[in-house]
Amino acid sequence: MLRNPALLAAIAGWLLASLLKLPIHYLRARRWNWSLLLRAGGMPSSHSAVVSAVAYAVGMTAGFDDPSFAVAVALAIVVIYDATGIRRQAGRHAEIINAIIKDLVEGHPLQSEKLRTVLGHSPVEAMAGAILGLVVAYVVVALMS
């Protein structure tokens, strides 16, 4: 059995966030999308859940004044920024490129591969993932104490 609360919190946060994407997407779109289990994007952000769970679990076990907590928080900030900023913009670029390709080939038998448009997270998705990670870390550390 693993005895590392931060690692267990990270795994549990990722797993729970990934599983929650399915019913949340179903409620929005009225169809199941099983690919959400293994791809980036969606509500809640599994990236935010993982890094916030690790950071909070490190703080609760090593202490919030420990340098390892500072490293975990810095990592969380970078990952959440990337998820909501850079990857989100890349997704918007993919949407525009797909629209351009569609306009260029409309009426022609030319096949084009569509780029994935959901690469990042909205701020709400990232916040939901971060909150989920905090709750998961709290539960994991409490159960292991």
N, C-alpha and C positions, 0 to 999 in steps of 0.2 A: 504494500500500500504506500502510495506517495505521502510524504510527510512535509511537503513544501506548500504552505497555504497560498503563496503568491502564484505558483504554477497551477495549482488546482483551481484557484479563482480565475486565472486566465483561460484555462480550458473550459471551465463551466460557463464563463461569460461568453466565450465564442460560440459554444454549443447552443446555449439558450438563445442568444441573439439570432443565430442562424435558423433555429427552429421557429422562432417567433415571426420571421419574415414570411413564412408560408401562410398562416392564417391572416396576417395583416394585409398581405397582398390580395388574398382571396376576398376579403371584405371590401377592398377598393375596386378590384377588377372583376369579381365574380367568376374567376377561373383560377385553377391551381397552376403554379409555376414552380416546378420542382428544381429547376436550374438555379433558383435563388439560394439553395443550400450551399452551392460551391462557387458562386461568383460575387464580384464586388458590387456594392450598391444595395439599396433597399433599406427598409425601416424595420428594426433599428440597426444602426451601424455596428457590425461585429468588430470592426477595427477599434472603434471607440470603446466598446464594451471590454475588449481584451486589455487595452492599455490602461484604462481607468481601474479595472479590477486589479491588475498587477500593482499599480501605484498605491492604491488604497490598502491592499493587503500588505505590501511592504511597509507602509506607514504604520499600520496596526500591529505588525509583528516586530519590526526592527526599531520603530519609533519615528515619529514625524520630524524629529530633529536629526535623524541619521542621514549621512550623505547618500546612501542607496535610495532613500525616498526622493531626494532631489533629482537623482539620475532618472528614476522611474517617472517623475512628473515631467521632466524635460522631454523624455521619450514620448510620453502621452501627448504633450503639446505639439510636438512635431508631427506625429501620426494623425492627430485630429485636424491639424491645420492642412496637412496634405490631403486628407480625405474630403474636406469641405472646400478646399481652395483649388489646388492644382488638378486633382483628378476630376473634380466637378467641371472645371473649365474644359478639360480634355473631352468630357462627355458632351458638352455643348458644341464643341468643334465637330465632333462626330455627327451630331444631328445636322449641322449645317452642311457638312460634306455629303452626307446621305441625301439631303434635299437637292444639292447641286447635281449629284450623280443621277438622281431620278429625273430631273429636268433635262439633262443631257441625253439620256437614253430612252425617254418616253416615246413609245411608238416604234422602237427598234427591238429586235430579238436579243440584243446584247444582254448578257447576264452580268450582274455586278454583285459583289459580296457587300452586304451591309455591315458597317462598323457598329460596334456596341456603343450605345449612347449612355448607358448608366455605368459610369466608372467611379463616380464619387458620391458624396452624400450631401444632402441639404443640411443646413445648420440644425434643423429640428431632428433629423435622423441621427446626426452625430451626438446631439445632446441626449436623445433617448438612449443611445448606446452607452454613453458615459454614465448616465444614471443607473442603467441596468448593471453595468460593471461594478459600480459602487455597492449596490445592493447585494450582488453575488459575492463580492469580496467580503462584505460584512458577515454574510451567512456562512461562508466557508470558514473564515477565521473563527467565528463564534462556535461552529460545530467542532472544529479541531482543537479548541482550547479546553 
